Amino acid sequence: MVAYYFHRLRVLIAEYVEQHSMFDGKVELDESYFGGRHKGQWGRKVYTKAIP
């Protein structure tokens, strides 16, 4: 459900940009990050406790 929401959000942003001609040509995105970092997590998808 969450993945669908963020996918739909990216589609709406792309449609808005296309209608308002903010950019010329293609715009390519690699990854999307929404929200802040969780306490104690370093890097991407770190689920274990960090070792100092």
PyMOL Python script that loads the backbone (N, CA, C, O; Angstrom):
from pymol import cmd

cmd.read_pdbstr("""\
ATOM      1  N   MET A   1       0.819  -1.186   0.000  1.00  0.00           N
ATOM      2  CA  MET A   1       0.000   0.000   0.000  1.00  0.00           C
ATOM      3  C   MET A   1       0.867   1.257   0.000  1.00  0.00           C
ATOM      4  O   MET A   1       0.585   2.207  -0.730  1.00  0.00           O
ATOM      5  N   VAL A   2       1.918   1.265   0.814  1.00  0.00           N
ATOM      6  CA  VAL A   2       2.799   2.426   0.879  1.00  0.00           C
ATOM      7  C   VAL A   2       3.547   2.595  -0.437  1.00  0.00           C
ATOM      8  O   VAL A   2       3.693   3.713  -0.930  1.00  0.00           O
ATOM      9  N   ALA A   3       4.019   1.495  -1.007  1.00  0.00           N
ATOM     10  CA  ALA A   3       4.734   1.568  -2.286  1.00  0.00           C
ATOM     11  C   ALA A   3       3.823   2.133  -3.371  1.00  0.00           C
ATOM     12  O   ALA A   3       4.267   2.921  -4.207  1.00  0.00           O
ATOM     13  N   TYR A   4       2.556   1.735  -3.361  1.00  0.00           N
ATOM     14  CA  TYR A   4       1.597   2.269  -4.337  1.00  0.00           C
ATOM     15  C   TYR A   4       1.423   3.772  -4.158  1.00  0.00           C
ATOM     16  O   TYR A   4       1.373   4.514  -5.138  1.00  0.00           O
ATOM     17  N   TYR A   5       1.331   4.225  -2.906  1.00  0.00           N
ATOM     18  CA  TYR A   5       1.157   5.649  -2.625  1.00  0.00           C
ATOM     19  C   TYR A   5       2.326   6.459  -3.182  1.00  0.00           C
ATOM     20  O   TYR A   5       2.114   7.467  -3.856  1.00  0.00           O
ATOM     21  N   PHE A   6       3.548   6.032  -2.908  1.00  0.00           N
ATOM     22  CA  PHE A   6       4.707   6.779  -3.377  1.00  0.00           C
ATOM     23  C   PHE A   6       4.875   6.665  -4.888  1.00  0.00           C
ATOM     24  O   PHE A   6       5.349   7.605  -5.527  1.00  0.00           O
ATOM     25  N   HIS A   7       4.496   5.534  -5.464  1.00  0.00           N
ATOM     26  CA  HIS A   7       4.514   5.413  -6.923  1.00  0.00           C
ATOM     27  C   HIS A   7       3.538   6.411  -7.530  1.00  0.00           C
ATOM     28  O   HIS A   7       3.869   7.102  -8.494  1.00  0.00           O
ATOM     29  N   ARG A   8       2.343   6.485  -6.969  1.00  0.00           N
ATOM     30  CA  ARG A   8       1.329   7.421  -7.465  1.00  0.00           C
ATOM     31  C   ARG A   8       1.804   8.862  -7.298  1.00  0.00           C
ATOM     32  O   ARG A   8       1.565   9.696  -8.171  1.00  0.00           O
ATOM     33  N   LEU A   9       2.470   9.161  -6.193  1.00  0.00           N
ATOM     34  CA  LEU A   9       3.014  10.496  -5.964  1.00  0.00           C
ATOM     35  C   LEU A   9       4.039  10.846  -7.038  1.00  0.00           C
ATOM     36  O   LEU A   9       4.030  11.963  -7.555  1.00  0.00           O
ATOM     37  N   ARG A  10       4.925   9.905  -7.381  1.00  0.00           N
ATOM     38  CA  ARG A  10       5.912  10.161  -8.431  1.00  0.00           C
ATOM     39  C   ARG A  10       5.239  10.375  -9.782  1.00  0.00           C
ATOM     40  O   ARG A  10       5.682  11.213 -10.568  1.00  0.00           O
ATOM     41  N   VAL A  11       4.168   9.622 -10.060  1.00  0.00           N
ATOM     42  CA  VAL A  11       3.431   9.794 -11.319  1.00  0.00           C
ATOM     43  C   VAL A  11       2.793  11.176 -11.363  1.00  0.00           C
ATOM     44  O   VAL A  11       2.852  11.850 -12.392  1.00  0.00           O
ATOM     45  N   LEU A  12       2.185  11.607 -10.265  1.00  0.00           N
ATOM     46  CA  LEU A  12       1.560  12.930 -10.223  1.00  0.00           C
ATOM     47  C   LEU A  12       2.589  14.041 -10.401  1.00  0.00           C
ATOM     48  O   LEU A  12       2.322  15.025 -11.091  1.00  0.00           O
ATOM     49  N   ILE A  13       3.752  13.896  -9.791  1.00  0.00           N
ATOM     50  CA  ILE A  13       4.817  14.890  -9.957  1.00  0.00           C
ATOM     51  C   ILE A  13       5.262  14.938 -11.409  1.00  0.00           C
ATOM     52  O   ILE A  13       5.456  16.021 -11.962  1.00  0.00           O
ATOM     53  N   ALA A  14       5.426  13.782 -12.030  1.00  0.00           N
ATOM     54  CA  ALA A  14       5.840  13.734 -13.438  1.00  0.00           C
ATOM     55  C   ALA A  14       4.796  14.389 -14.334  1.00  0.00           C
ATOM     56  O   ALA A  14       5.150  15.115 -15.263  1.00  0.00           O
ATOM     57  N   GLU A  15       3.516  14.143 -14.071  1.00  0.00           N
ATOM     58  CA  GLU A  15       2.455  14.762 -14.866  1.00  0.00           C
ATOM     59  C   GLU A  15       2.442  16.271 -14.681  1.00  0.00           C
ATOM     60  O   GLU A  15       2.253  17.010 -15.647  1.00  0.00           O
ATOM     61  N   TYR A  16       2.641  16.740 -13.453  1.00  0.00           N
ATOM     62  CA  TYR A  16       2.666  18.172 -13.170  1.00  0.00           C
ATOM     63  C   TYR A  16       3.815  18.849 -13.910  1.00  0.00           C
ATOM     64  O   TYR A  16       3.634  19.895 -14.533  1.00  0.00           O
ATOM     65  N   VAL A  17       4.991  18.246 -13.836  1.00  0.00           N
ATOM     66  CA  VAL A  17       6.165  18.807 -14.511  1.00  0.00           C
ATOM     67  C   VAL A  17       5.937  18.848 -16.016  1.00  0.00           C
ATOM     68  O   VAL A  17       6.299  19.820 -16.679  1.00  0.00           O
ATOM     69  N   GLU A  18       5.338  17.797 -16.549  1.00  0.00           N
ATOM     70  CA  GLU A  18       5.075  17.734 -17.984  1.00  0.00           C
ATOM     71  C   GLU A  18       4.092  18.822 -18.421  1.00  0.00           C
ATOM     72  O   GLU A  18       4.269  19.419 -19.483  1.00  0.00           O
ATOM     73  N   GLN A  19       3.076  19.083 -17.630  1.00  0.00           N
ATOM     74  CA  GLN A  19       2.070  20.083 -17.973  1.00  0.00           C
ATOM     75  C   GLN A  19       2.595  21.503 -17.842  1.00  0.00           C
ATOM     76  O   GLN A  19       2.194  22.378 -18.609  1.00  0.00           O
ATOM     77  N   HIS A  20       3.477  21.748 -16.895  1.00  0.00           N
ATOM     78  CA  HIS A  20       3.952  23.103 -16.635  1.00  0.00           C
ATOM     79  C   HIS A  20       5.295  23.410 -17.292  1.00  0.00           C
ATOM     80  O   HIS A  20       5.838  24.496 -17.087  1.00  0.00           O
ATOM     81  N   SER A  21       5.826  22.513 -18.048  1.00  0.00           N
ATOM     82  CA  SER A  21       7.060  22.715 -18.824  1.00  0.00           C
ATOM     83  C   SER A  21       8.188  23.320 -17.997  1.00  0.00           C
ATOM     84  O   SER A  21       8.826  24.284 -18.419  1.00  0.00           O
ATOM     85  N   MET A  22       8.427  22.760 -16.830  1.00  0.00           N
ATOM     86  CA  MET A  22       9.515  23.253 -15.996  1.00  0.00           C
ATOM     87  C   MET A  22      10.873  22.833 -16.555  1.00  0.00           C
ATOM     88  O   MET A  22      11.873  23.523 -16.356  1.00  0.00           O
ATOM     89  N   PHE A  23      10.903  21.705 -17.249  1.00  0.00           N
ATOM     90  CA  PHE A  23      12.133  21.188 -17.814  1.00  0.00           C
ATOM     91  C   PHE A  23      11.944  20.946 -19.297  1.00  0.00           C
ATOM     92  O   PHE A  23      10.822  20.777 -19.776  1.00  0.00           O
ATOM     93  N   ASP A  24      13.047  20.932 -20.015  1.00  0.00           N
ATOM     94  CA  ASP A  24      13.001  20.641 -21.440  1.00  0.00           C
ATOM     95  C   ASP A  24      13.690  19.299 -21.663  1.00  0.00           C
ATOM     96  O   ASP A  24      14.850  19.134 -21.287  1.00  0.00           O
ATOM     97  N   GLY A  25      13.008  18.359 -22.256  1.00  0.00           N
ATOM     98  CA  GLY A  25      13.576  17.037 -22.493  1.00  0.00           C
ATOM     99  C   GLY A  25      13.173  16.062 -21.407  1.00  0.00           C
ATOM    100  O   GLY A  25      12.191  16.275 -20.697  1.00  0.00           O
ATOM    101  N   LYS A  26      13.940  14.990 -21.285  1.00  0.00           N
ATOM    102  CA  LYS A  26      13.623  13.945 -20.311  1.00  0.00           C
ATOM    103  C   LYS A  26      14.313  14.219 -18.983  1.00  0.00           C
ATOM    104  O   LYS A  26      15.436  14.719 -18.937  1.00  0.00           O
ATOM    105  N   VAL A  27      13.623  13.885 -17.918  1.00  0.00           N
ATOM    106  CA  VAL A  27      14.186  13.960 -16.574  1.00  0.00           C
ATOM    107  C   VAL A  27      14.243  12.539 -16.047  1.00  0.00           C
ATOM    108  O   VAL A  27      13.240  11.826 -16.060  1.00  0.00           O
ATOM    109  N   GLU A  28      15.417  12.126 -15.581  1.00  0.00           N
ATOM    110  CA  GLU A  28      15.607  10.756 -15.139  1.00  0.00           C
ATOM    111  C   GLU A  28      15.978  10.747 -13.661  1.00  0.00           C
ATOM    112  O   GLU A  28      16.871  11.477 -13.232  1.00  0.00           O
ATOM    113  N   LEU A  29      15.285   9.913 -12.885  1.00  0.00           N
ATOM    114  CA  LEU A  29      15.547   9.778 -11.455  1.00  0.00           C
ATOM    115  C   LEU A  29      15.983   8.359 -11.164  1.00  0.00           C
ATOM    116  O   LEU A  29      15.451   7.408 -11.737  1.00  0.00           O
ATOM    117  N   ASP A  30      16.950   8.214 -10.277  1.00  0.00           N
ATOM    118  CA  ASP A  30      17.430   6.887  -9.918  1.00  0.00           C
ATOM    119  C   ASP A  30      16.644   6.299  -8.752  1.00  0.00           C
ATOM    120  O   ASP A  30      16.106   5.196  -8.858  1.00  0.00           O
ATOM    121  N   GLU A  31      16.574   7.026  -7.642  1.00  0.00           N
ATOM    122  CA  GLU A  31      15.915   6.514  -6.448  1.00  0.00           C
ATOM    123  C   GLU A  31      15.162   7.644  -5.767  1.00  0.00           C
ATOM    124  O   GLU A  31      15.463   8.818  -5.984  1.00  0.00           O
ATOM    125  N   SER A  32      14.198   7.296  -4.957  1.00  0.00           N
ATOM    126  CA  SER A  32      13.422   8.270  -4.197  1.00  0.00           C
ATOM    127  C   SER A  32      13.497   7.924  -2.719  1.00  0.00           C
ATOM    128  O   SER A  32      13.369   6.759  -2.344  1.00  0.00           O
ATOM    129  N   TYR A  33      13.701   8.920  -1.889  1.00  0.00           N
ATOM    130  CA  TYR A  33      13.700   8.748  -0.446  1.00  0.00           C
ATOM    131  C   TYR A  33      12.655   9.678   0.134  1.00  0.00           C
ATOM    132  O   TYR A  33      12.664  10.875  -0.151  1.00  0.00           O
ATOM    133  N   PHE A  34      11.752   9.143   0.946  1.00  0.00           N
ATOM    134  CA  PHE A  34      10.731   9.929   1.609  1.00  0.00           C
ATOM    135  C   PHE A  34      10.849   9.682   3.102  1.00  0.00           C
ATOM    136  O   PHE A  34      11.018   8.542   3.535  1.00  0.00           O
ATOM    137  N   GLY A  35      10.763  10.730   3.878  1.00  0.00           N
ATOM    138  CA  GLY A  35      10.831  10.589   5.328  1.00  0.00           C
ATOM    139  C   GLY A  35      12.252  10.751   5.831  1.00  0.00           C
ATOM    140  O   GLY A  35      13.199  10.840   5.050  1.00  0.00           O
ATOM    141  N   GLY A  36      12.384  10.787   7.134  1.00  0.00           N
ATOM    142  CA  GLY A  36      13.693  10.971   7.737  1.00  0.00           C
ATOM    143  C   GLY A  36      14.363   9.658   8.091  1.00  0.00           C
ATOM    144  O   GLY A  36      13.802   8.580   7.896  1.00  0.00           O
ATOM    145  N   ARG A  37      15.570   9.773   8.612  1.00  0.00           N
ATOM    146  CA  ARG A  37      16.311   8.586   9.030  1.00  0.00           C
ATOM    147  C   ARG A  37      15.793   8.111  10.376  1.00  0.00           C
ATOM    148  O   ARG A  37      15.345   8.912  11.196  1.00  0.00           O
ATOM    149  N   HIS A  38      15.854   6.821  10.596  1.00  0.00           N
ATOM    150  CA  HIS A  38      15.485   6.258  11.883  1.00  0.00           C
ATOM    151  C   HIS A  38      16.703   6.279  12.793  1.00  0.00           C
ATOM    152  O   HIS A  38      17.829   6.079  12.338  1.00  0.00           O
ATOM    153  N   LYS A  39      16.480   6.519  14.055  1.00  0.00           N
ATOM    154  CA  LYS A  39      17.567   6.598  15.020  1.00  0.00           C
ATOM    155  C   LYS A  39      18.344   5.282  15.061  1.00  0.00           C
ATOM    156  O   LYS A  39      17.755   4.207  15.171  1.00  0.00           O
ATOM    157  N   GLY A  40      19.656   5.378  14.974  1.00  0.00           N
ATOM    158  CA  GLY A  40      20.505   4.202  15.074  1.00  0.00           C
ATOM    159  C   GLY A  40      20.779   3.499  13.761  1.00  0.00           C
ATOM    160  O   GLY A  40      21.497   2.499  13.740  1.00  0.00           O
ATOM    161  N   GLN A  41      20.235   3.987  12.680  1.00  0.00           N
ATOM    162  CA  GLN A  41      20.478   3.342  11.387  1.00  0.00           C
ATOM    163  C   GLN A  41      21.464   4.172  10.576  1.00  0.00           C
ATOM    164  O   GLN A  41      21.297   5.382  10.422  1.00  0.00           O
ATOM    165  N   TRP A  42      22.478   3.515  10.069  1.00  0.00           N
ATOM    166  CA  TRP A  42      23.456   4.171   9.219  1.00  0.00           C
ATOM    167  C   TRP A  42      23.360   3.562   7.843  1.00  0.00           C
ATOM    168  O   TRP A  42      23.304   2.339   7.717  1.00  0.00           O
ATOM    169  N   GLY A  43      23.338   4.370   6.818  1.00  0.00           N
ATOM    170  CA  GLY A  43      23.271   3.844   5.460  1.00  0.00           C
ATOM    171  C   GLY A  43      21.879   3.353   5.128  1.00  0.00           C
ATOM    172  O   GLY A  43      20.912   3.645   5.832  1.00  0.00           O
ATOM    173  N   ARG A  44      21.796   2.601   4.042  1.00  0.00           N
ATOM    174  CA  ARG A  44      20.502   2.111   3.574  1.00  0.00           C
ATOM    175  C   ARG A  44      20.208   0.729   4.127  1.00  0.00           C
ATOM    176  O   ARG A  44      21.069  -0.151   4.114  1.00  0.00           O
ATOM    177  N   LYS A  45      19.016   0.547   4.603  1.00  0.00           N
ATOM    178  CA  LYS A  45      18.490  -0.746   5.033  1.00  0.00           C
ATOM    179  C   LYS A  45      19.364  -1.434   6.085  1.00  0.00           C
ATOM    180  O   LYS A  45      19.631  -2.633   5.995  1.00  0.00           O
ATOM    181  N   VAL A  46      19.797  -0.678   7.064  1.00  0.00           N
ATOM    182  CA  VAL A  46      20.585  -1.244   8.153  1.00  0.00           C
ATOM    183  C   VAL A  46      19.617  -1.566   9.278  1.00  0.00           C
ATOM    184  O   VAL A  46      19.085  -0.660   9.920  1.00  0.00           O
ATOM    185  N   TYR A  47      19.385  -2.850   9.523  1.00  0.00           N
ATOM    186  CA  TYR A  47      18.414  -3.253  10.522  1.00  0.00           C
ATOM    187  C   TYR A  47      19.065  -3.755  11.805  1.00  0.00           C
ATOM    188  O   TYR A  47      18.373  -3.985  12.797  1.00  0.00           O
ATOM    189  N   THR A  48      20.373  -3.928  11.803  1.00  0.00           N
ATOM    190  CA  THR A  48      21.048  -4.420  13.000  1.00  0.00           C
ATOM    191  C   THR A  48      21.633  -3.251  13.770  1.00  0.00           C
ATOM    192  O   THR A  48      21.759  -2.146  13.241  1.00  0.00           O
ATOM    193  N   LYS A  49      21.983  -3.497  15.007  1.00  0.00           N
ATOM    194  CA  LYS A  49      22.552  -2.460  15.845  1.00  0.00           C
ATOM    195  C   LYS A  49      23.970  -2.125  15.363  1.00  0.00           C
ATOM    196  O   LYS A  49      24.759  -3.018  15.054  1.00  0.00           O
ATOM    197  N   ALA A  50      24.274  -0.840  15.304  1.00  0.00           N
ATOM    198  CA  ALA A  50      25.594  -0.398  14.855  1.00  0.00           C
ATOM    199  C   ALA A  50      26.641  -0.745  15.910  1.00  0.00           C
ATOM    200  O   ALA A  50      26.391  -0.598  17.107  1.00  0.00           O
ATOM    201  N   ILE A  51      27.794  -1.196  15.476  1.00  0.00           N
ATOM    202  CA  ILE A  51      28.898  -1.538  16.369  1.00  0.00           C
ATOM    203  C   ILE A  51      29.896  -0.388  16.330  1.00  0.00           C
ATOM    204  O   ILE A  51      30.427  -0.069  15.266  1.00  0.00           O
ATOM    205  N   PRO A  52      30.163   0.246  17.490  1.00  0.00           N
ATOM    206  CA  PRO A  52      31.094   1.399  17.504  1.00  0.00           C
ATOM    207  C   PRO A  52      32.529   0.995  17.281  1.00  0.00           C
ATOM    208  O   PRO A  52      33.416   1.849  17.268  1.00  0.00           O
TER     209      PRO A  52
END
""", "prot")
cmd.dss("prot")
cmd.show_as("cartoon", "prot")
cmd.util.cbc("prot")
cmd.orient("prot")
